């Protein structure tokens, strides 16, 4: 009691005591207040303590926060006199609300945090956990405007304070929508992370939280992964959502994100499934997400050797390791167990274990070569049988039959990859494998996705590359010897055989260590060229890709087939995909040999005449006139050639700048992202309504390979990096010279009344009134 009175009486009216005095008063209240302190004095001391702490300068944040924490604890107690003289949480809340409009950023942030802590404590002390409606409305109206505060600390505190005010059962809750908007669009990573943690997890908000796993900030990504680990049952997510999270989280580019994703995977998802790897893989659609599932398995295998399992108890770690080391039934493989076996072996082969020990461990995991052959034969036979049945009977179970076909094909794929690690010292097992691979490659019933793994396994099974190439030639001859017009064959059968031959040759060329000085490799061109005359566009496209690989092995071959490739690029009647592949092949050659940029005679298919054509001219024409993927591919090729110094043309550089800022190009990017801009005059709160839908579309768009050549999103990212890198590498003189050319090109478009002028008029109309929302959406 004496300490309380001394602390109170020593206050000077002309000065504010230091925050540590507030801490002293709060500690004394907690220690002695219950026993002998008059309620009226408690009220005044609490009021003074709160004011001292809230008004403390930024340098005294630690003692100020300590005083507020002690006061909050005191006001949460209900053992004082109840005559109304002792302040409770309501009193503390009102003291905080009074400071929310302070001009000082530190005071506003501190007051916002206090209000949030009080609201949270109110929910804890209430029997039903529900705050009184009057208090709720008061806090809601006071805190909601703080979400738009100019200060980052205030916005972050407001986000945390508002987390308990959301209505999880209302999909149209305005506060939840606001927090979702802040998750994606706030400029501060601190606020985005806080909003990600605060946003209530529902089916409506989950896509937005998942999208934050791909945020540019480490802290936001980690916050999203922690929410998914602690608050989301992985079994309630869709296959797409689970795969997107793991694909984005298990990235080697960021160690912090990788560790957070590993903790979520191993200590959250896997733990909820009883540490069963196979049950986890069943949730990830293994057949369509092989790469992501392989990353998952590798992360789970590596977890015991890093800090991932720190939060698990010793018994849980034992259960984890026991599940990880469970034997795999080779004779009863599923798509999940086949992938698990293959990745375990590959991971072990790439490990730093001593070679002798590694060989022992691999032998323990690897089945014998005859067993692998028998399992491939078994699943391939089931695939062929199901495929034939599906062709004969188009019944209601066709979709299920097709899914089973894919399962058997996937198991075969994993076994063929596994076969590359087999011990072929056993001559009997090696001959059995060679015979099986030969039959698979020559059979028209083998699925196309097994061609590459079969050829790579074939290469490992041979002792020398010469024997391997000879085997490939024998297979090609065997496939070619079939009569395409036999009684059970037709034009489709001929196209299939051409496609199979080109596919086999393409894999060989891609992985060979030889060049065209080897007669066996040089003779492969004779198997490629007939496919160019095929009526099937798929065959012609495969032939172009294969010829591009062939010409990379020697300059003479590149010079010989350059007119053919340029002619296909310049053929406006050809399929766009085929022209694009020919253009990509020419760009690869140009990066190896500058002579490929010179003019040459090429056949113009539209006029059947030989014309002088060069790669730079074709690229320029695509930048000027092409629509769709051709302009995107041409722009990307120009970036690469200019970075290598192959092209040093200011006009080309200027056209890249114009392409980047072209409204039509921007519209193609928006279309690729599958996101719609708001209508003219739409208010900000209405924009927030679309956050959930936009997040869902973003997740669905993730299924498309936006990193592939020809993607406008990929080109936008590349150009964003290219201009800065080009200036750094080549100097600013080139960019400065290109500026006048940019102005000339834009001026010509305006004079012609083209798309640039029309887009500018629409932009001025949309932005009339100084609305900054549209600009913010474009930047984001």
LODOKOL-391951 format. One record per residue (C-alpha): x, z, y. Coordinates in steps of 0.001 Angstrom, whole numbers, plus 500000, padded with zeros to 6 digits. Layout:
BEGIN
XZY...
//
This chain:
BEGIN
500000500000500000502818500853502388504552497568501651501352495668502440500873497468505743504532497054506686504439493323505950501258492975507952502295495085510973505709493435511347504126490117512253504886489109515822502019487491517770504445485296519641506153483827516620505327482707513097507117484610510343509291482619507919507675481368504724509587483913502686507546486571504513504422484854503178505904485024499699506583488738500159503000489407501265501577487399498350503771489197495815502766492580497248499093491609497055499433490613493439501273493853492598499374496470494619496195494880495903494047495689492892494775499401493030494477500650496594494182497869499151490997497724501288489134494408500758489078493694504494492864493937504682493212491708501622491103489033503322493229489061506453496509489111504578495450486208502355494347484228505391497679484879507103499666484036503978497890480702503516498334479737507145502020480673507122502621478612503994500650475578505152502320475492508557505836475964507214508310473211508125509396470672505513512733472440505029510863475516503747508787473680501153509958475751498181508981479214499511505798477773501028504703476348497688505598479623495985503427481580498429500485479218497911500861479436494133500841483245494212497844483292496547495958480872494315496607483114491348495366486135493278492176484459494483491387483293490959491023486915489821487547488451489752488354492182489465488215492997493190485297494537494962482408492027495023480872493068498311481862489770499849484875491073501785487490489906499246488173486145499509487940483989496417488639480354495608485975479148498055487747480915500886491103479422499878489528475979499616488101476143503132491493477199504529492982474085502976490196471790504138490762472888507743494283471442507650493461468053506108493223466376509496496500467769510837498743465291512630501721466588510666502300464687507399503809467690505623500865469942506504498333467333505359500157466821502071500423470571501466496760471141502320495673468274500066497670469700497182496134473137497761492610471709497712493332469924494463494764473078492868491747475109493968489294472522492599491162472491489303491105476301489135487386476318489959486700474159486948488694476564484788486978479780485918483434478408485676481823479094482341480559475522481981483517473986483818481174472452486419481755472926490153478777473718492355477206470624493854477597471787497455481282472531496987481796469265495110480247467192497899482290468990500538485575468417498713484703464821497858483933463900501463487107465606502669489559464235500102488335460664499643489618459493503087493056460956502257493407458264499582494002455816502436496389458081504343499408456405505878501770458944504296502860458496500682503014462224499934499476462720501244498091459812499221499856461048496107498499464574496594495011463200497273495094461154494081495977464207492009493393466325493834490633463766493199491295463481489482488692466154488646486051464640490914485519461501488815482377460844486805483703459689483438480256458631482287479618456293485215481239452879485020480364452321488696481899455573489962483386454725493352486222457240493100487322455909489729487272452365491068489337453435494044491926455079491804492021451958489624492648449866492702495469452174493758496995451964490266497567448263490780497822447712494510499324450718496281502701449869497782504321453134496660505355453616493004504843457364493483501197456811494318500697454230491559502152456656489027499948459484490283496860457250490199497686456155486658497851459781485540494741460787487502492465457940486480489970459097483841490493457232480563487430455232479538486784451847478013486293450622481580489624451940482946491855451465479886492866447827480649494039448881484121496171451679482678497616449327480063498557446791482741500674449488484429502997449411481424504284446188483019504678447666486504507868446908488424508630450636488731510072452745485909508082455805486934504754453956486791505529452464483388506486455863482011503336457432483498501134454814481840502867455270478478502477459057478706498757458666479380498397456354476388500321458812474220498443461969475200494933460797476051494226457630474044493578457314470328495317454120469251492582453462466691490057453037469506492094450331471219491834446644470418494594444718468638495372442922471879495680446144473873497985447760471325500220444703471116500478444291474896501516447937475284504219447696472627505461444293473762505879445526477317507135449012476500509670448315473763511907446238475991515702446615475838515937445827479553514949449360480568516180452358478577513762454778480262510728452642479450511933452036475901512324455775475280508859456520476694507329453765474550509164455085471481507816458591472123504312457208472469504729455206469269506412457828467072505095461135468455501659459843469386500324456863467494502296457253464267501669460998464178497910460466464509498090458184461453499917460691459261503248458888459849502076455931457745503954452818458881501713450505456896498557451935458478500112451474461905501035447855461166497464447184460037496373447960463604498734445364465102497553442075463527500901441493461834500301437834460949499876436844464606502328439320466172505376439228463934507953439669466711506172442665468234505708444318464839509401443839464084510239445630467345507917448467466324509590448868462937513073448852464469512036451469467043510606453700464308513778453341462211515996454183465205513904457162466382515642459859464240519015458902465743518003459254469406515951461615471581512564460196470579511564462932468109512606465933470221509061467165470722508281467167466991508747470294464903511212470387462005508394470000459472507008467029461376510451465407461444510710465882457664507312464262457184508392461419459495511590460739457533509781461000454208507230458390455278509994456162456629511855456217453321508840455612451088509644452894448506507942449522448895506091448002445925507673444566445688505256443386443016502230444152445181503197442978448639500851442828451594501630441241454930502521444686456296504789445753453432506470442315453276507364442487456966508506446107456627510824445226453745512301442224455531512920444083458817514450447067457026516974444793455309517748442815458471518144446015460482520508447424457899522583444220457834522987444434461616523849448150461624527288449669462204527430451218458725530632450663456753530487447416454797530719449026451372528000451548452177525909448843453791526137446683450681524966449560448511521971450280450746521018446594450904521141446336447109518807449332446854516251447646449111516639444031447997514748442809444938516616440516442554516610436799443327514359435909440345511859438534441550511830436980445019511254433558443484508393434798441345506735436520444308507045433388446463505566431313443645502718433795443215501703433923446870502265430210447452500051429454444471497325431706445870497662429948449220497322426478447669494406427547445496492543429068448430493233426018450601491875423644447962488817425820447456488219425911451191488353422112451357485837421808448528483440424557449568482612424947453242480617428134452667479869431173454797483079432876453725485284430089455074486742432306457813487594435040455317489231432495452991491287431144455870492434434655456751493529435209453144495422431889453272497314433096456316498146436381454592499708434650451582501561432205453808502909435096455893504134436947452797505950433788451692507481433496455155508873437042454983510201436539451446511999433349452490513608435185455408514504437986453033516093435461450653518823434755453207520205438214452369520018437692448600523078437830446367523540434288445046526518435224442898524127435082439969524120431375439153520834431579437257519032433173440199520628430701442627519483427666440622516010429128440353515871429573444131517193426055444809514618424541442486511807426468444137512899425508447670513243421861446663509674421801445296508293423525448394509911421102450828508801418059448878505247419259448340502514418301450723500664421500449919503341423799451381502413424984454895504485423640457782505493427114458979507543427566455791509746424516456430512325426177458683512772429407456663512993427318453484515770425145454899517696428136456221517434429841452834518564426567451272521671426571453472522610430109452383522115429263448706524744426481448843528431427239448715529477424472451146527736422713454003528487419325452468526479420268449367523702421554451632523514418317453664523517416278450476520608418347449171518725417697452427519273413952452080517978414076448520514847415904449703514285413350452471514671410512449971512225412173447604509626412639450322510107409062451533509797407539448041506118408436447761503821405479448352501879406295451515499107403931450439498676405262446902495259405815445416495076409358446780497029408664449924496123407258453309497460406957456833497213410706457247499429411170454213502006408804455717501910410726458974502370413998457111505444412665455282506977411423458517506278414775460131507808416658457202510959414510457305511377414935461057510751418694460778513417419036458090515953417009460049515217418941463233515998422284461579519216420883460089520375419533463460519567422769465222521699424930462922524500422602461818528103423263462860529051419620462492528851416739464967528142413029464750531656412246463539530398413421460154528782410394458435526173412588456738524956413927460112525212410526461870523029408886459221520130411241460006519116409044462963517787406521460474515199409075459367514129409906462931513537406508464532510690405310462252508582408238463446508577406813467008506323403997465796503753406360464314500191406184465592499986409970465363500915411702468631502029414847466806504556412850464793505871411067467891506293414367469751508198415867466817510369412739466726511239413087470428512205416731469959514303415854466912516063412964468671516860415278471585518647417624469175520452414690467581521780413314470883523191416719471839525769416329469066527640413422470697527941411464473955527844408091472223524478408914470646523212410210473982524168406959475704522653404896472891519250406589472932519040407333476667516957404177477373514499405143474636513999408659476026513733407470479650511259404807478575509015407452477019509254409606480160508307406622482308505432405520480064502278406576481910500130405622478915501917408080476623500655411590475900501741414115478529503242416472475943505434413673474569506626412634478039507395416281478801509507416671475657511427413498476458512054414748479995513329418086478670515626416262476241517087414190479095517640417308481198519624418926478369521811415827478126522320415730481903523535419322481900526148418399479275527218415004480638526779414003484324526869410333483337523323410749482018522105410856485648523167407271486298520804404314486278520152402439483073517793399779481729514643401178480143511483399573478881508400399965481073505635400150478481502893399307480991504505395952481910506684395431478802509651394698481078513098396243481411513596398133484669516387400155486205515534403859485813517432407089486463516595410695485735516808411847489401514345409124490448511867410163487774512154413826488772511505412953492409508473410846491511507008413724489481507499416133492368505696413699494643502796412565492522502415414311489181499682416766488352499635419458485737502666420407483654504861417416484578505461418599488146506169422100486840508699420842484288510306418486486800510709421301489328512305423586486749514728420850485676515683420254489307516446423952489711518786423923486725520564420715487711521037421864491320522428425224490221524969423357488042525826420981490871524574417937488988522135417137491816523129417780495436520264416132497251518697417849500274515466415935499756515052417353496251515753420852497541513195420351500305510596419189497797511162422332495761510461424409498878507313422408499590506217422740495962506643426513496100504446426819499187502031424031498274498434425388498278497584423175495295500475424643493346499360428154494287495852427367493078497266426274489723499105429595489486495928431494490200494109429423487588496837430186485069496492433869485797492728433515485271491932435631488289489408434819490965489743435593494625486882437427496336484264435554498311484707435103502046483887438242503979483982440481500879484606444127501704487430446169500217485214448451498178483700445381496525487176444160495690487725447373493789484769446524491561486735443621490158489805445668489234488642446354485684487639442731485088490901441478486591492897443852484391491047442674481291491700439041482223495337439883482768495545441329479270493845438276477798496153435991479757499054437840478162498168436162474863499218432864476424502957432311476545503455432323480306507216432270479727507051428811478121508356425743479892505501424101481791503863427368482826503224427493486599503723431268486524507150430787484957508070428237487637506867430518490432509124433287489158512030430879488700511727429460492225511540432962493665514950433642492131516364430156492580516407429913496372518352433141496855520728432385493984521305428816495212522201429965498725524537432603497305526242430126494988526295426967497091526202428422500597523510428327503251524511424915504552522489423063501933519377425098502638519842424630506360520125420856505953517043420854503762514988422637506431514618419509508568513585417570505490510955420225504731509536419851508223509440416081507800507609416283504471505057418776505783504529416694508918503807413621506806501237415569504788499508416745507956499428413276509459497857412002506273495236414761506433496245415915503001495698419068501043498003421117503246495886420687506346492637421268504466494010424411502812495196425700506180491729425232507708490145427125504803492759429842505138492041430320508840488327430533508110488816433036505313491130435265507344489026435217510495488617438713511860492055439979510850491149440923507296494385441836505504492919442198502040493290438540501073496980438570502011497527441745500017495905440187496949498080437087497230501246439167497553500265441260494569
//
